[in-house]
């Protein structure tokens, strides 16, 4: 279960106090090993872990397609995932800034598999973005209970195909990408809607995954806007039911 009950005392400006019970999100730690090597450690919720691992492999540039994965095995507690790929890997340890979804000890390839390719142009209609913005408020069940999650919707023409929730916006994004990968959904036909802001590392994930449209309820950074323009990722932000911004 990814929520826990907690007794609290709520304090008001007039000094009135009220005892209540609320639901808090529970953290789940997940170590990912690839071909026997400890690759990264994530803090997440304990749902859609297969999708999370597959999506993280894709958005990190370690794989390009589902067939690159031989199998993914989880231990009994679901706190360790052993990934076996259909090829050998030459590892190098590289210093990397930590994102808010708490990845640690990540190893990257020296090869160009982590490079950012140009995204092919993707058709988009304004009504698809408004449709997703309206659907967003109805799709975040755990957030309604806890106010503690980010969400990411994988959609086609504004219609949700899969909804992911997680502690961090990065891991929610990875879950949506993993579902896309494992279910053989064509990347050129989908769009992503995230509840979180879009710094460079979020844009990089989407570009590596080969998805051409990213919509955010929040805002990008100047650097991520520049990257999206350079690599062809169509970026829409402050996407609400009555308006959205683009550049």
C-alpha positions, 0 to 999 in steps of 0.5 A: 500500500502506498499510503499510510494514515497519520494523526495530526493537529491542525492549527488555525490563525485564531489558535483553534486546534483540531485533531484529524487523520490524514493520508501520507504517501509512503516512500519505496526505495528501488535499486536497479542492477543492469547485467549484474552491475548496480546502476541506480537507486530510485525513491518512488511509490510501489506501483507500476515498478516494471513500467518504471524500470523499463521507462528509466532504461529508455529515458536514460539512453541505456536502451532504445527498444523493448527488444533490448531487454532480455528480462527484468526480475524483482526480489520478493520485497520489490526493492531490487530489480535485476535487469538483463539486457541482450548485449554487453555494456562497458560502464563508466562512472560519471558525476551527475546532478541528482534530480528530485526523484532521488536517483543515486549512483547512476552509471552511464555508457561512454558510447553515444547511446546517451546522446540526444537525437533530433525528434521528428516533427509531430502534428498537434491540435490545440484541442488535444492539449485542452482535453488533456488539461481537463482530464488531468484533474480527474486522473490523479487518485493518489494526489486527491488522497495525499496531495503528495504526488506528481502525475504524468499522462500518456495520451494519443490525440488528447485521449489518455492511454495510461496515467502514472503517479509517483513521488517525483515528476521524473519517476512518474514520467518514466512510468508513462514511458515504460508503459508506452515501451512495454505495450508497443505504442508508437512514439510518434503518435503520443504526447505526454502531460506532466504535472511538474515543471520542466528543467533540462533533465526532464526534457532530455528524458523525453527526447531520449525516449523519442516522444515529440510532444511534452505538455506541462501544467507548470513551467519550463526553464530557459535552458529546457526551452532552448534544448527543445527548440534545438532538438525538435521537442514540441513544448507546451506549458501552463496548460490549463483548461482555458489556456496554454503557453508555447514558444 
